[in-house]
Amino acid sequence: MGHLGAFLFLLGALGALAEICEIPEVDSRLVEKLGQRLLPWMDRLSPEHLNPSIYVGLRLSSLQAGTKEDLYLHSLKLNYQQCLLGSASSDHNSHCQTKTSTGQLGLYLLALRANCEFVGGHKGDRLVSQLKRFLEDEKRAIGEGTPSSGAHKGHPHTSYYQYGLAILALCVHQKRVHNNVVDKLLYAVEHEQHLHQGHLSVDTVAMAGLAFTCLERSHFNPNKRLQITTAIGTVQEKILRAQTPEGHFGNVYSTPLALQMLMTSSTSHLEVGTACLKAKAALLASLQNEAFQNALVISQLLPVLNRKTYIDLISPDCLAPRVMLRPATETFSLTTEIISVTLKVLSIFPPYKQSVFVLAGSSLEDVLKMAHELGGFTYETQASLSGPYLTSVMGNAAGEREFWQLLRDPDTPLLQGIADYRPKDGETIELRLVRW
């Protein structure tokens, strides 16, 4: 070929790489360290701690957990089938009422598909029917009819994120959903205000895009094919516009799912390739700084680092070689440093403000517990797949379309939940009841 020919070939290859969302290989030690953070979660087999996303993330990654992985899937099956098929004890049933939401059942079906299983038989049909009933309930909450007749004015009981996840889960199991169910998600993506909580939710848009991509590739809803294809392009544009100067899409924690969506693109576009390379550099910096501690986010990132997405669950490769995860070497901190964190709640009367002393490295949840032990402060939480979240503070429960927002003084919203955020000495954290 000659030196000039080889140089031109290399330039062409690099140019092609920059036009698609390709994630270059990341140091295997960083990937292994990330995967190791999921191992302690896999030891938590009680119903309130089980998280199907952990299993999905591992199966789509370059890592495996051996027999621990098998036990985890077995525990998921027992829990979700007992919850949904009515064979649970009364104590278990009380947990089931809050556990099996639209998105949680959707993630469970993704976990089954990640093990190369299709739902089938009497039990499988009941699971599919349950998820379809969830979607029908959500569709009615959003509103029936056409936009001109006042439909789409409502909101799903859960979120459009879970709505899109449910459609994706049914799709990878080759289960169709009605056009009018898909219509609600198409309308929400087109009319961006339906996806807001004060800002564009990149996670929600990305999940909708993954659902549309599955429908397109599976040739479902043929009467909606043009609208679905258009929506995929709209989602891609919204994600690209949400990229920060640092390279994240929305923020560091929404970037993995956004990358999954962009990686499914079948069209070459220089802007997409460049944005993905920039996001990869930002993710690498975040990995080195150990920014990822939340099990749900880690389970969305591990497939990306293995160049996989949830769309690969349409036809998963269950024989792909994966490296066995070794437990991380435990390090014991003997620190006795005490820090001061001020907790305030101004959206109640009378306002609350109190300085709390905790060990350095404590989570915000630890701060809340200490404030409660000191007296004069009460709160309630609810478990979710992304960790516990506040539902009530000082007896004030968040109502419909309300939530307790976490802010670092003076007015910076926290990107992490109460279990993941670790305040620094001297910080002031405000709990604020807001509507969206």
Secondary structure as GFF3:
##gff-version 3
##sequence-region A 1 436
A	DSSP	alpha_helix	2	17	.	.	.	ID=ss1
A	DSSP	alpha_helix	28	36	.	.	.	ID=ss2
A	DSSP	alpha_helix	39	42	.	.	.	ID=ss3
A	DSSP	alpha_helix	52	59	.	.	.	ID=ss4
A	DSSP	beta_strand	63	64	.	.	.	ID=ss5
A	DSSP	alpha_helix	67	85	.	.	.	ID=ss6
A	DSSP	alpha_helix	90	99	.	.	.	ID=ss7
A	DSSP	alpha_helix	102	114	.	.	.	ID=ss8
A	DSSP	alpha_helix	121	142	.	.	.	ID=ss9
A	DSSP	three_ten_helix	147	149	.	.	.	ID=ss10
A	DSSP	alpha_helix	160	172	.	.	.	ID=ss11
A	DSSP	alpha_helix	179	190	.	.	.	ID=ss12
A	DSSP	three_ten_helix	192	195	.	.	.	ID=ss13
A	DSSP	alpha_helix	202	217	.	.	.	ID=ss14
A	DSSP	three_ten_helix	222	224	.	.	.	ID=ss15
A	DSSP	alpha_helix	225	241	.	.	.	ID=ss16
A	DSSP	alpha_helix	255	263	.	.	.	ID=ss17
A	DSSP	alpha_helix	270	288	.	.	.	ID=ss18
A	DSSP	alpha_helix	295	305	.	.	.	ID=ss19
A	DSSP	three_ten_helix	310	314	.	.	.	ID=ss20
A	DSSP	beta_strand	323	324	.	.	.	ID=ss21
A	DSSP	beta_strand	338	345	.	.	.	ID=ss22
A	DSSP	beta_strand	352	359	.	.	.	ID=ss23
A	DSSP	alpha_helix	364	374	.	.	.	ID=ss24
A	DSSP	beta_strand	379	382	.	.	.	ID=ss25
A	DSSP	beta_strand	389	393	.	.	.	ID=ss26
A	DSSP	beta_strand	396	397	.	.	.	ID=ss27
A	DSSP	beta_strand	402	408	.	.	.	ID=ss28
A	DSSP	beta_strand	412	413	.	.	.	ID=ss29
A	DSSP	beta_strand	428	435	.	.	.	ID=ss30
###
